[in-house]
Amino acid sequence: MIRRFKGSSSWITHNSRMGHLTFYLPVISSLHLGIMKGDNRSMIGFNALLKSEGIDPVSVRLVRHQDTRKGVINTPHQLWLANDGRFEHYQNLQSKLVFGSEPKLASFVVTPFDETLFIGIYDIHKVAPTPQSICPVRETAVQDHFLYEMTLSPQLEDYRGKVVVEWGLAYVKWVQLAGNQDKRIIEIRKISHVPPFPGFLDFQRSLSELKLVPLEWREILQATSGIYLLTHPETGAQYVGSAQGIGGFWGRWEQYISTGHGGNIGLIEIEPADYSVSILELVSPNIGTEAILRIEDRWKEKLHTRQFGLNKN
């Protein structure tokens, strides 16, 4: 589907595979944006966005995060989606002084679709050696690195998670000068690239994957009470439990992550495992302990988790 902006020669196309809008902007005189030419049509460059915000491209380093080293547990894109500070620590922690003397970074992450997605402008304040730290992507200790101190700038905040650029073929050059490399914008999305919550009955993750879900999902799960199901990844044995009160589902599942068993006798008796968690039923947070336990018992009977599963009560 193709549409034109009223009163201009700009047009957009709908990307059916991704469900996103792609914007091509031949003329945006109100922002005085610079225009690049390519593929037989004029397109806006990323430096034009920087200039529209009053940022001199010469002061900016472009950084494309895609960690392809062995032993990667969490990708930079997953860390960014989690929104819990681990991405910032990953970016700040470097084995070399790679960010030069420029005061700003324009940061990008590579998505599962191999897109280079803009996630924000960061102001660099200082850098100092650090004898030891933890690498968030591999969850291992590293030594003799440098730790940058940065803050996320409000500049271009409306474009975070929405702008996709064409990085070029030199992927190994993951840090580049914006003044020398005006990346072509190939897509501007209507909404930020954070996947919507799938719904309670469709939600399913392993315990180890919970740390990677977006912050918005965590907040939903923290505010919700009900009956959940744990499934052993190797045997398929199931455990039915309930969550209510402060922390909701999320708080209860965190107990399994920290202890390996959450205080449940049936799980204490076996080796810790990376259980799959899912939700069976939602209840009102004000339902009361006796009422939620009755609902829990009903699910234990339905699924026979006392006879064939991991419930011991």
N, C-alpha and C positions, 0 to 999 in steps of 0.2 A: 504494500500500500504506500502511495506517495502523496505527500501533502506539501503545499507551499505556505509559507508564513504570509499573513496579510500585509500587503504593502511592500513586499521585498521579493527578491529572487531566491531566497533561501528555501530549502526543501528538506523533508525528512523521509526516511524509509522505515518500515517496521520489520524488525528482525524476527521472523517467526520461530527460528530455532531457539532463540534466547528469550523471546517475549519482551524485547527492549526496543526503544526508539533510537535510531541512528540519525544524528543531525549533521547535515552538510551546510556550511554557512559561507556562501560566496561574498555577501556584503553585510557587515554589521557596523555601519558608520557611527552609530551612537557610542560605541565603545572604542572606536578608532583602532580596531584590531588589525594586526598584520595578517596577510594572506599568503599561503603557500600554494604552489601549483603542483599537481601530480595526478596521474590516472585520468587525464583529460578533464579534470574539473578542479576548481579552486577549493582549497580546504584551509581551515584555520589551524595554526600551529599553537603548541602549548605556551610558547613565549608570549603570545598575544594575551592569554589569560593572565600570565604573570604581570604584564604591563597594565592590564585593565585594573589590577589591584594595586598599582603603584610600585611593583617590584621590578627592579632592574635584573634581567636575566643573567647579567655578568656576576651578580652576587649569589647565584643559586647553583648548587650541584644537584643533578638528577640522579636518583638512586633507585635501581630496580632490584628488588629482593626476590630471589629464587634460589634456594639452597639445594644444590644437587649432590652434595657430599654424601658419602656412605653413612649410615646410621641415623638419618633424619627421622625423627618421630613426629614432630609437629612442623608443618610447612609454615613459612612466613605468612601466607594467606590465612591459614587456620589461626595463627596467633593473633593476627589483626582482627579477625572475626570474634575471637574470644573476648577482646576488649578488656583485658584484666591486667595490663601493664607488661606482659611478657614480650609482646612485639617491640615495645619501646626499649626494653632491656636488650633484646636481640640486636636491634639497630644500634644502640649505644655501645655495645660491646664489640670491639674490633681488634684483630690481631696486628693491624698496622694503622698508621695515621692516614686513612684513605679519603677523608672528606676535605682535605686541603685547608685553605684559609678562608673560603667563602663562608659567610655567616648563616646561610640558609640551605636547607635541603628540601627538594620536592621529592617525596617518597612515593614509590609505586610497588605493588606486589603482583606476582603472577598468579592468576586464578587457575582452577582446574581445567578451564577451557583455553589455557595458554594465552590469556589476555594480559596486557600490562595496564593495571588499574591504578589510577591516582588515589592516594589515601590521605594526603595532607602535606602542608608546609610545616617544617620544623625549624625553630631557631636554635642555633648552636651557641652555647654559652662558654663552655670550656671543656678541656679534655685532660685526663691525667692517667698515669699507669695504674693498673690494678693487679696485684699479685695473683689473685685467684677469684674466679667467679663461676657461675653455672650458665652454660649455653642452652637457651630455651628450646632450640630446634632439636638438639640431640639429647638434652637432659643429662649432660655430662659436665664434669669440672674442666675448666680450662685455666691455663696459667700464663702469666706474663703478657696480658692483653692491655688494651687501652679502653678506658671507659669515658665516653662522651657524656656531657650533661646537656640535654636538649629539652625544649618545651614545644608542644603542639601549638602552632600559631592559629589565630582566628582567620587569617587571610585565606581566601578561597575555600572556606569551610563548607559553602553550599555545593561545592564540586567534589567533596570527598566521597569516594565510592561510586562516582558517577561517570568519570571521564576515563576513556580508554584511549591509549596512544599507540602509535606504531613505533616500536623501539628501534627497529632496523635489524640487520643480521648479526651485528656484533654483540651477541648476548653476553659474551665473556667480559665485555666492558660494562660492568654493572654500575659504575660511577662515572658520570660524564658532566661536562660543563654545559649548563643551559645556554650560555652565550654562544657556544660553538655548535650546539645540537638542538635545533628547534624541532621537537618531536611533533609529528602530524597527529592531530586528534581525529580518530576514526569513529568515535561514538561518544555521545553525551546522553546518559540515561536519565529518565524521568525520576527514578527513585534510586536510593543508594543500594549498592550491591550487597545487601545483607539478606540472606534467604529468609522468607517468612516462616514463622513457627508452623510446623506441619499439622498441629492439632493434637490434643491429648491422646486420643485413641490411635493415632498414627505415629506417635513419638516412640522411637526405639533406638537405644544407643547402648554400647558396652560401657562399663564403669570407666575404663580408661579413656573413652571418647568424650566423657562429660566435660572435661576441662577445656574442650575445644568448641563447645557450643557458644553461639553469640550471647552477649550479656543480656539482650532483650529476652532470650529464651529462659535464661536463668531466673530473671525476675518473675516471669510467668510461673515457672515451676516452684519458686519460693513462696508464691502467694496462693498456692493451690493445695488442697488436701484430698486424700482419697486412698484407693487401694492400688497397689503396684505388684508387679510380678518380676521375680528374678529367675533367670534361666541359666543353668550351668552350660558353659560353651562347649564342653566335651561330652557330657553324659545326657544333657537335655533335662536333667532333674530340675524341678521348679520349686520356688518358694513364694508364698503369698504373704504380703505384709501391708501395713497401713501407715500412713503419714498424716499428721495433723499438727497444728500449732505453729510456733515460730519456725520458719525455714521450709515448711511444707515438704513436697516431694524432694526438692533439692537438698534440704538439710538432712533428711533421712539417708539419702544416697551418699552424701558426703561421709556419713558414719561408716558405711561399707568400704569406702575408699581408704579411710584412715586406719580402720581396724582389720579389714579383711572379712569380717563376719557380722558387724553391726550389733553384736551381743546376742545373736540368734543361736540357740543350741545346735540346731541341725547344721549350721554353717561352721560353727566352732569345731565340730567333730571331723571335718574334712579339710583338705588343703585349700588355701585361698585361691580364688579364681577370678577371671575377668568376666563377671556375670553380665548378661544382657538385661537391661532394665526397660520395662514398659508399664503402661498404665491401664488398669482394668476398669476403674470406675472413679468418678469424681464425687465428692461429698461436700456439703456445706462446712466451712471452718468452724461453725458454731454447733455442730451436730452433737457433740459430746462424746466422751471416750466409750461408754457402753454401747452406744448406737453404732459407732464405726467398727467396733470389735465384732458386733453381730454381722455387719456386712462383710467383714474380713472372713469370718467363719463360713459364711455362705459361699464365698469364692473357694475356700479350701475344700468344701464339700463338692462343689462343681468340678473342680480340677483334680480331686483326689490327691492333694499334695501331702496329706498325712500318711496315706497308704503307700504312695509311690514316689513322693517327692521329699522335700527337705524340711517340711513343717513338723515340729515335734509336739505342738500343743493344739 
